[in-house]
């Protein structure tokens, strides 16, 4: 899955604001070792499909709109690194 396909979740879903110091720290770590994007905690997203639809066709997840709800600091750090270096990063 391309990280660029993940949409940011609505602000009302956030339990806290992004900590820019943490984002900068993660960005520096990514610059030193890009593989950390895929290691550690999972990326968590909500798909706009129902459980019943997914049970009928497992491939629906590939085309579903995904809203990121976990990994927001990592996502912001990846965007910062990608914007600064024009890297193409793919997760999955």
N, C-alpha and C positions, 0 to 999 in steps of 0.2 A: 504494500500500500504506500502511495506517495504521501508524505506528511502534508504536502500542500492541499490534499483533498480534505483534511480535517478542518472543520469550521470551529470558530470560537463559540463557546456556549454563551447563552444570554447572561448578562451581568447579574440578573436577579438570582441565578443559580450559584453564584460564587459565595463561598463562606468567608473569604478573605481576599484582600487585594494582593497583587503580585509584589513580592519583595525583590526590588531591583538589584539589591546587593547579591541576593541568591542567584538571580538570573545572570548577572555578570560573572559570578563564580562558576556557574555551570557552563557558560559560554567559553570561558578560558579553558576549562577542562575539555570541552569538545574540540577546541582548536588544537590542543595538545594530543588528543586521542579521540578521533571521531567515532570509534567503535563504541564508546560509552553511551551513545544515543540508543543503542539497542540492548544495552545491559542494564541490569537493575530492575527498577519498578516498571510495571507495564504501563502502556498508554491506555487510557480508559475513555471510551466514547459511547454515546447513545446513538443508536441507529433509528431512523424514521421508518421502521417496519415493525409489524406486530409479531409476536411469538408464533402465532398460527401461520402467518405468511412465511416465516423462516422455516417452520417445520415442513411446509410443502415444497420449498425450494431454497436449499442452503446457499445457492449462488446469489440470492438477492442481496446479501451483505456486501458483495463486491460493488454494486451500483448504488447502495443506499447513501443518503446524506448522513454524515457522521459528525456529531458535535462533541468536541473534546471536553471531558469533565475531570480527567485525572492526568497529570503530567503537564499542567499549564506552565509551570516554571521552566521545564525542559523545552516545551514548545517555543516559548518566548526566547530562550537561549539559542535554540537551533535557528530561529528566524534571524536573530542578531548575527550569528556566524554566517549564515547563508547570504544575508544582505551584504555583509562586509567582504565576502570572498567569492560570491557567485558560484558556490558549490551546488551540485544537484544531489540531494540526500534522499534516499528511498528507504523506507522502513518495511521490513517484512521479507 
